[in-house]
Amino acid sequence: MSSSTSSSELVDGGSVASGPVAGRAAAEGAAARAGARWWLYLRTPAFVLAVLLLVEVGVRVTEERLSLDVEHIHEMGDIVRDLADAPGPSVLFIGNSLTRRGVDVDLMRAGLDEDGAGDWNVAALYPDDTAVLDWVYLYDRYVIGQDAVPDVVVVGFGNWHLEDRPISRAQSYRLGRYFASDRMLGYLIGTELTSLADKINVLLSHYSAAFANRERISRRVLSLLPGYEESARRINDLLKGSEDVAEAPATYERLERLVKEVEGSGAELVLAAMPTRSGYDLDPQLVKVAEEAGARVIDLREVPGLTTEMFEDPLHLGPEGAALYTSYAAEALAPLLSRSAAVQ
């Protein structure tokens, strides 16, 4: 006698499953295998994403310890607020490492008082490697954005710091992460930047601490190599020196914006040309643009008694040179500050 297998089949234990049950089991098995395949496809991207998120969290937690510069940037909001809250007239110095290494805040305050300007509160912002475009956005975010406008702003600059220049990759990271506020991010990307790479760098840096600081992290790792920091410093000095020769006449549209930004906020702006070891020419067009926009320019490139030995490198003053420059700058600024509306 023949047995029928058209509508049933043997399963484990000798029991018989009908056709629909077997079909469901087969479908469930196929779905399980498909799910396993999808996980295989997603496993690597998910792992990469998890690693990136861990790195991002780690960098955000340790960001202030990446360098003294980043630590200072994170303190800038407090510095500006404390200056605004202090009783009496206030002057805020803005610059880069020339200001950090050249202006002694305590000595400046004492010098202004001794030179007849009165008792002024003094503070300084000096993120490294910054120039006029950085200062425009820095001032908007940390000063105007906090409603903490000082009475006078003094911007210290070197040879090319007030010129319109192409945005470097490192500058795009700084602008996106530290200087452009949420309110001004769209304007920066839509108006200031022409390169798609710059736009992407700024946008990613604004939202990712790891992306914005990847070069700093690389330098921290490389600094473990013997002699790396000294070699990097020398190369950096050579590169900065090569930027001293402009291929075309300098333009100062960003300087004009900075003057309007500061003066429009209610502060008075003074631009101070600072000394360097080899010196540089002060462009008459720079002075013309600044003064027509409403700023004052003071020439502090030649400091009596300052010698080349008082510079620690081609750009930066040592402690003795900084004390000499600060005293000279206070003497030059005192007549301007004594006539400021803040003390009238």
JOBEL-V494653 format. One record per helix or strand of 2 or more residues. SS is the DSSP state (~ for helix, > for strand). FROM is the first residue (numbers start at 1). TO is the last residue. Records with the same first field share a line. If there is no record, write none. Layout:
# JOBEL-V494653
SS = FROM-TO ; FROM-TO
This chain:
# JOBEL-V494653
> = 8-10 ; 16-18 ; 90-94 ; 121-125 ; 152-157 ; 268-273 ; 296-299
~ = 12-14 ; 19-65 ; 68-85 ; 97-102 ; 105-114 ; 132-144 ; 169-179 ; 182-192 ; 196-207 ; 209-212 ; 214-222 ; 228-242 ; 253-265 ; 284-293 ; 308-310 ; 319-338 ; 341-343
